[in-house]
Amino acid sequence: MKRSVLLISALLGATTFAATADTLYPHRTEEIGTVRQVYDGALFPDVQVNTFRNIDRLFPTRVVNAGSMPSALPQRESQLRNFRFVSREKEYDLFDFLSLNRVSGIIVIKDGEVAFEKYFMGNTRETKWMSMSVVKSMTATLVGMAIKDGYIKNIDDPLTDYLPRFKGSAYEGVSVRNLLQMASGVDWNETYTDPQSDRRAMLEAQISQRPDEILDLMAGLDRAADPGTRWNYSTGETSVVGALVNAATGKHVADYLSEKIWIPAGMESDASWWLDSPGGMEIGGSGLSATLRDYARFGQFMLAGGVIDGQDTFPDGWIEDATTSKTIAGENVEYGYMWWPLDMGAYAAIGIFGQFVYVNPDSNLVVAMWSAQPKPVGTDAVDEYDFFNALSRALD
C-alpha cells in the first residue's frame, strides 16, 4: 500500500521520498523528483541525480532477470591516461570532459579489458541508472533475434501481420523495416520540453497507467508521408516495436531480453523496465534501469557480433545493417535500426541527458557512460563524439 501511494504521488507531480522494494539498494531512500520534472529539465542537480538512479520508483516495472554466472571484466594492465583533444574549436582534456558534461559514471573496455572505470555523484558499481533512449537500441535488437528465432518471418513483413490493431490506422502498409528505421511516415513531434508535443502526449499516456493507452495514441496519429519515404525520430515508434516483439514472441519484452541477452551474455545484476500499466507492456523507448557494467556488457555483446557460446543470435548481416546509415527517398540518413552510426566505423545507443553505449569494432572498444546534463538535449558542453574519437586514438 505504501509503494502504491508513493507511485500515485510521483505521477501526479509531488516529489517523493521513500524506499524501493529492494532494501539493499544503496540509494533506496533518496529524495526524487517527478517524471514531468525530468522531461522539463526542471530538477535541481542533487535531486536530478537521485531521480536518474531511482526511476523504478516513478512507474511500475518488470524485472529483467540476470543469471548466476556474470561474464568477467578483467582489468587492463595499461590503464587510460589523461589526453587532450579539440571540440567546438576549444581544447579539453579528460578531466574537463567528465566535469563539464556532468558525467556520473563511465567504463572503458579495450580489447575485452577495463581500461578506465569511474563513478561520480555518489554512484557506485551497485547503482542502477536510467537508459532513456539507449533502450531503443535494445528493443530493436530483440527484433533481429525474433527474426532469427522464427517469431518474425521477414523484416519486410507488414506490421499489421503481427499487430492487427493497427489496420486502418496510419501504420497500415508500414513494414517492420520501416518501423526500425523510423521511416513509417507517421506524423510525430519529439520535442521533450514542449507540453503540446506528441512525445509529451505519450508521457501523459504513460502517466495515466491505462493498459494500451500508448498504442491507442499511436493508432490515432496522422500520416505525414508514404512509408519508407521520410525519416522522423519518434519515441512512440519504439513502443510499437516493443508491442511487436511481445505479439510475435508471445513473451513479455523484459523476459525475452532476459532470455536472449541478460542471462546468456552474463549480466551481473537484474535490471528493471518501466511498464505502461501495472502488469502491462514495457515502454519500448525508455525506462530500463541497469548497472554501468551491464550496459558495457551489452556493448561487448554487440562488439562480438551477437555470438554467444559460438552461436549466432542474429540473422546473417544483421549488426552491420542495424548500425550503418540508410538511404531513404534518395537521402543518406545517419540512423540504422535504432542505432546511431558514428565516425571511425563506430556506432552507439544514445539517450537524452547524456547516456551512451558506444561500440567501435575497428578499435575493439566499448564505452558505457552515464550523465546528468541539465536538459534533455543541447546542454552537452563538450561534443561526446569528439571525446569518443579522441579516446579511441588515445587507446590505440
matplotlib code that plots the C-alpha trace (Angstrom):
import matplotlib.pyplot as plt

x = [0.0, 2.8, 4.5, 1.2, 0.6, 4.1, 3.7, 0.5, 2.2, 5.1, 2.8, 0.6, 3.6, 4.7, 8.3, 8.7, 10.9, 10.7, 12.3, 12.2, 11.3, 15.0, 16.0, 19.7, 19.9, 22.2, 20.1, 16.7, 15.8, 16.9, 14.6, 13.5, 11.5, 8.7, 8.7, 7.3, 10.2, 12.6, 11.4, 11.1, 14.7, 13.4, 15.2, 18.0, 21.3, 21.1, 17.5, 18.1, 20.9, 18.8, 15.9, 18.0, 19.2, 15.7, 13.5, 11.9, 10.0, 8.3, 6.3, 5.5, 8.4, 9.1, 12.4, 14.9, 16.5, 20.2, 21.8, 24.1, 27.3, 28.4, 30.9, 34.3, 35.5, 39.3, 41.4, 43.8, 47.4, 47.8, 45.1, 43.8, 45.8, 44.8, 44.6, 43.8, 41.5, 39.7, 35.9, 34.0, 37.2, 38.3, 40.9, 39.9, 41.3, 39.7, 39.1, 37.4, 35.0, 34.0, 33.3, 31.7, 29.4, 28.3, 29.4, 28.1, 29.8, 32.0, 33.6, 36.0, 36.7, 39.6, 40.3, 37.9, 39.6, 38.7, 41.0, 39.1, 36.2, 35.0, 31.8, 30.7, 27.9, 27.6, 27.2, 28.8, 29.1, 25.8, 24.0, 21.3, 20.8, 18.2, 18.8, 16.4, 16.7, 19.6, 16.9, 15.6, 18.6, 18.0, 14.3, 15.3, 18.0, 15.3, 13.6, 16.6, 16.7, 13.0, 13.6, 16.5, 14.2, 11.4, 8.9, 9.0, 9.2, 10.8, 11.9, 9.8, 6.6, 3.7, 3.5, -0.2, 0.6, 1.7, -0.4, -3.7, -4.9, -3.1, -5.2, -7.0, -4.5, -1.6, 0.5, -1.4, 1.2, 4.2, 6.8, 8.9, 11.9, 10.1, 9.4, 13.0, 14.3, 11.8, 10.6, 7.0, 5.8, 3.5, 3.4, 5.3, 6.7, 9.5, 10.2, 10.7, 10.1, 7.0, 3.9, 1.9, 4.2, 3.4, 6.3, 4.7, 1.3, 2.9, 4.3, 0.9, -0.5, 2.2, 1.3, -2.3, -1.2, -4.2, -3.4, -2.7, -3.1, 0.2, -0.8, -4.1, -2.3, -0.1, -3.0, -4.7, -1.8, -1.9, 0.2, 2.7, 4.4, 4.3, 6.0, 9.8, 10.0, 10.6, 12.8, 11.4, 12.7, 9.9, 10.0, 6.4, 7.6, 9.7, 6.7, 5.2, 8.4, 8.1, 4.5, 5.7, 8.2, 5.6, 3.0, 5.4, 7.1, 4.2, 6.6, 7.0, 9.8, 11.7, 11.5, 12.7, 15.6, 16.5, 16.3, 18.2, 20.8, 20.8, 21.4, 23.5, 25.7, 26.5, 24.9, 25.7, 22.6, 18.8, 17.6, 14.1, 11.9, 9.0, 5.5, 2.6, 0.3, 0.6, 1.5, 1.3, 3.6, 7.2, 7.9, 10.0, 11.8, 12.8, 12.7, 15.3, 17.5, 20.7, 24.3, 27.0, 28.9, 25.9, 25.4, 29.0, 28.4, 25.6, 28.1, 30.5, 27.8, 27.3, 31.1, 31.2, 28.7, 25.9, 27.7, 27.2, 29.0, 29.7, 26.1, 24.8, 21.8, 21.1, 20.3, 23.3, 24.5, 22.1, 24.5, 26.0, 22.6, 21.4, 24.3, 25.0, 23.4, 20.5, 19.2, 15.6, 14.0, 17.4, 18.9, 21.5, 20.2, 22.7, 20.5, 20.3, 17.8, 17.5, 21.3, 23.4, 26.3, 29.3, 32.8, 35.6, 33.3, 31.7, 28.1, 26.2, 23.0, 22.2, 19.8, 18.9, 20.8, 24.0, 23.6, 25.7, 26.7, 29.5, 30.9, 34.0, 34.7, 37.8, 39.4, 37.9, 36.5, 33.3, 32.3, 29.3, 28.6, 26.0, 25.5, 23.1, 23.1, 20.6, 18.2, 17.2, 19.2, 21.5, 23.4, 26.5, 29.4, 31.8, 30.8, 30.7, 31.5, 34.8, 35.5, 34.9, 37.1, 39.9, 39.5, 39.8, 43.0, 44.5, 44.0, 45.3]
y = [0.0, 2.4, 1.9, 2.4, 5.8, 6.9, 5.9, 7.9, 10.8, 10.7, 10.5, 13.4, 15.7, 15.6, 15.0, 11.6, 10.3, 6.6, 3.2, 1.0, -2.7, -3.5, -2.9, -3.5, -0.8, 1.9, 4.8, 3.5, 6.4, 9.3, 12.2, 12.1, 14.3, 13.6, 12.3, 15.6, 17.4, 15.0, 15.8, 19.5, 19.6, 21.2, 19.4, 20.7, 18.8, 16.7, 15.6, 15.0, 12.6, 10.8, 10.5, 9.1, 6.3, 5.6, 5.6, 2.4, 4.5, 6.5, 3.7, 0.1, -2.1, -5.6, -7.3, -8.3, -11.3, -11.8, -15.2, -16.7, -16.5, -12.9, -12.6, -11.4, -7.9, -8.1, -5.1, -3.9, -3.7, -0.4, 2.0, 5.0, 8.2, 11.8, 13.0, 16.3, 16.9, 19.7, 20.1, 23.0, 24.9, 24.6, 22.3, 20.0, 17.1, 14.0, 15.9, 18.8, 16.4, 14.5, 17.6, 19.9, 17.2, 16.1, 12.5, 10.4, 7.1, 5.8, 2.5, 2.0, -1.6, -2.0, -5.5, -7.0, -5.4, -2.5, 0.4, 3.0, 2.9, 5.8, 6.7, 10.2, 12.0, 9.3, 6.4, 3.0, -0.3, -1.2, 1.9, 1.3, 4.3, 5.1, 4.3, 6.7, 6.1, 3.7, 1.0, 1.8, 0.0, -2.9, -3.2, -3.0, -5.6, -8.0, -7.8, -9.2, -12.0, -12.7, -13.0, -15.4, -17.4, -17.5, -15.5, -12.8, -14.2, -11.3, -7.8, -6.6, -8.1, -5.6, -4.6, -5.4, -9.1, -9.1, -6.2, -6.2, -3.5, -1.0, -1.9, 1.2, 3.5, 5.5, 2.3, 0.4, -0.6, 0.1, -2.7, -3.9, -2.4, 1.0, 0.9, 0.1, 2.9, 5.4, 5.8, 4.9, 8.2, 8.6, 12.2, 12.8, 15.7, 14.6, 17.9, 16.8, 20.1, 21.1, 20.2, 20.1, 17.7, 14.1, 13.0, 14.7, 13.3, 9.8, 10.7, 11.7, 8.4, 6.6, 8.5, 7.5, 3.9, 2.7, -0.5, 0.1, 3.9, 4.5, 2.1, 3.9, 7.2, 5.8, 4.3, 7.7, 9.6, 11.0, 10.1, 12.7, 10.7, 7.4, 4.6, 4.5, 8.0, 10.2, 9.8, 11.2, 10.4, 9.1, 7.6, 6.5, 4.3, 2.3, 1.5, 0.0, -2.0, -3.3, -4.3, -6.1, -8.1, -9.0, -10.0, -12.0, -13.9, -14.2, -13.1, -10.0, -7.9, -7.9, -11.7, -12.0, -9.6, -11.7, -15.0, -13.7, -11.3, -10.6, -14.2, -15.6, -12.5, -12.7, -9.6, -9.4, -7.7, -7.7, -4.7, -3.2, -1.8, 0.7, -0.6, 1.2, 0.0, -2.4, -5.8, -4.3, -3.7, -2.4, 1.1, 0.3, 3.6, 4.4, 3.2, 0.4, 0.8, -1.2, -1.0, 0.6, -2.7, -4.4, -1.6, -2.2, -5.9, -5.2, -3.2, -6.2, -8.5, -6.2, -6.0, -9.8, -9.8, -11.2, -14.5, -16.3, -19.6, -19.9, -19.5, -16.7, -14.9, -12.7, -13.3, -13.0, -9.4, -8.0, -6.0, -4.3, -3.5, -2.3, 0.0, 1.7, 4.7, 4.2, 5.8, 6.9, 8.6, 9.2, 10.9, 9.5, 9.2, 8.6, 6.1, 2.3, 0.1, 2.4, 2.6, 5.8, 5.3, 7.4, 8.3, 5.7, 2.8, 3.1, 3.2, 4.0, 3.6, 7.2, 8.5, 12.1, 13.8, 12.1, 8.3, 6.2, 2.7, 3.3, 0.5, 0.8, -2.5, -1.2, -0.2, -3.2, -0.6, -0.3, 2.7, 2.9, 6.3, 8.0, 11.7, 14.1, 17.1, 19.9, 19.5, 16.5, 17.8, 20.6, 21.1, 19.0, 21.4, 19.2, 17.1, 13.5, 12.3, 14.3, 12.8, 9.2, 9.7, 11.1, 8.3, 5.7, 7.4, 7.7, 3.9, 2.9]
z = [0.0, 0.9, -2.5, -4.3, -2.5, -3.4, -7.0, -7.3, -5.7, -8.1, -11.2, -10.0, -9.6, -5.9, -5.0, -3.4, -0.6, 0.1, 0.0, -3.1, -2.8, -2.8, 0.8, -0.1, -2.8, -1.6, -3.0, -1.9, 0.5, -1.6, -2.4, -6.1, -8.5, -10.9, -14.4, -15.7, -14.0, -15.6, -19.1, -18.4, -17.2, -14.1, -11.3, -9.0, -9.6, -6.5, -6.9, -10.6, -9.9, -7.3, -9.7, -12.5, -10.2, -8.8, -11.9, -10.8, -8.2, -11.0, -12.6, -12.2, -13.6, -14.7, -13.7, -16.4, -14.6, -14.7, -14.4, -11.8, -13.9, -14.8, -17.5, -16.4, -16.9, -16.2, -15.6, -18.4, -17.3, -19.1, -17.8, -19.7, -19.0, -19.4, -23.0, -24.8, -27.7, -29.6, -29.6, -31.0, -31.5, -27.9, -26.3, -23.4, -21.5, -19.8, -16.6, -18.4, -20.3, -17.2, -15.2, -17.9, -19.3, -15.8, -16.3, -13.5, -14.4, -17.2, -18.1, -21.0, -22.2, -24.6, -26.1, -23.6, -20.5, -18.4, -19.2, -17.1, -14.7, -12.6, -10.7, -9.6, -7.9, -5.2, -7.7, -7.2, -9.1, -7.5, -8.8, -11.5, -13.8, -16.4, -20.0, -21.7, -25.5, -25.1, -24.6, -28.0, -29.4, -27.2, -28.2, -31.9, -31.3, -30.0, -33.3, -35.0, -32.5, -33.0, -36.8, -36.1, -33.8, -36.4, -34.5, -37.2, -40.7, -42.5, -41.8, -44.7, -43.3, -42.8, -39.1, -39.2, -39.7, -36.0, -34.7, -36.4, -34.1, -36.5, -39.5, -40.8, -39.0, -40.4, -39.7, -42.4, -45.0, -42.7, -42.7, -39.8, -41.6, -41.9, -38.2, -37.2, -39.4, -38.0, -41.6, -41.1, -42.5, -39.4, -38.1, -34.8, -32.8, -30.5, -28.6, -25.0, -23.3, -25.3, -23.3, -26.6, -28.4, -29.3, -27.1, -24.1, -25.1, -24.9, -21.5, -20.3, -21.7, -19.7, -16.6, -16.9, -16.4, -18.5, -20.5, -24.2, -23.8, -25.7, -28.5, -28.8, -29.1, -31.8, -33.7, -33.7, -35.4, -38.9, -41.8, -43.0, -45.8, -47.5, -45.6, -46.3, -47.8, -44.7, -41.6, -38.4, -34.9, -32.8, -29.3, -29.9, -32.7, -30.3, -28.1, -31.3, -31.8, -28.2, -28.8, -32.0, -30.0, -27.4, -30.0, -32.2, -29.4, -27.0, -24.2, -22.1, -23.7, -20.4, -20.3, -23.9, -23.1, -20.1, -22.1, -25.1, -23.7, -20.0, -18.9, -21.8, -22.1, -18.4, -16.9, -13.2, -11.9, -12.5, -14.4, -14.3, -17.1, -17.0, -17.8, -19.4, -16.6, -13.7, -15.1, -18.6, -21.6, -21.4, -22.6, -25.7, -25.9, -22.3, -18.7, -18.5, -15.4, -15.1, -13.7, -15.7, -16.1, -17.6, -20.1, -21.0, -21.3, -23.8, -25.8, -25.6, -26.8, -29.9, -30.4, -30.5, -33.3, -31.1, -30.9, -27.5, -26.8, -30.5, -31.5, -33.8, -32.3, -35.3, -39.0, -41.2, -41.6, -39.0, -36.9, -40.0, -41.3, -37.9, -37.2, -40.5, -42.3, -44.6, -47.8, -47.5, -50.5, -52.1, -49.0, -46.6, -43.1, -40.2, -38.5, -38.6, -36.9, -33.9, -33.6, -34.4, -36.9, -35.9, -37.1, -37.4, -38.0, -34.6, -33.6, -30.4, -28.4, -27.2, -24.6, -23.6, -20.8, -22.0, -21.8, -24.2, -25.1, -27.7, -29.8, -32.0, -33.8, -35.5, -32.2, -30.3, -27.9, -25.8, -23.6, -21.4, -20.0, -17.7, -17.5, -15.7, -18.0, -17.2, -20.1, -22.2, -25.2, -26.1, -22.8, -23.5, -23.0, -25.0, -28.0, -27.0, -30.5, -30.4, -27.0, -28.2, -31.3, -29.2, -26.7, -29.4, -30.7, -27.2, -26.5, -30.0]

ax = plt.figure().add_subplot(projection="3d")
ax.plot(x, y, z, "-o")
ax.set_aspect("equal")
plt.show()
